[in-house]
Amino acid sequence: MTPVTFTTPPFDSDIDEAWAQVSVGLLTVISEDAPPSKSSPS
C-alpha cells in the first residue's frame, strides 16, 4: 500500500470510516509485523 494524503471532509462519513479501517489495519500490520494471529494483540 502506498501512503496517500487525502482531505477528509467532515460530512463524508464514508471517507471517515474508511480512514478508521485503514488506520487500524496499518497499526495492526506495523505492531504485529507477523502472520495473522489475533490471539495476541499489542
C-alpha positions in Angstrom: 0.0 0.0 0.0 1.2 3.5 -0.8 0.6 6.2 1.7 -1.6 8.8 0.1 -2.7 12.1 1.5 -6.4 12.9 1.2 -8.6 15.6 2.6 -11.4 14.2 4.7 -14.5 16.3 4.6 -16.3 16.2 8.0 -19.6 15.5 6.2 -18.2 12.4 4.4 -18.7 9.6 6.9 -17.7 7.1 4.2 -14.2 8.6 4.0 -14.0 8.9 7.8 -14.9 5.2 8.2 -12.5 4.2 5.5 -9.7 6.1 7.2 -10.5 4.4 10.6 -10.3 1.0 9.0 -7.1 1.9 7.2 -5.5 3.3 10.4 -6.5 0.1 12.3 -5.2 -2.1 9.6 -1.9 -0.2 9.3 -1.4 -0.2 13.1 -2.1 -3.9 13.2 0.4 -4.7 10.5 3.0 -2.5 12.0 2.6 -3.6 15.6 2.4 -7.3 14.7 4.7 -7.5 11.7 3.9 -11.2 11.6 1.5 -13.7 10.2 -2.2 -13.1 11.1 -2.5 -14.0 14.8 -5.2 -12.1 16.6 -4.6 -14.2 19.6 -2.1 -11.7 21.0 -3.0 -8.1 20.2 -0.5 -5.5 21.3 
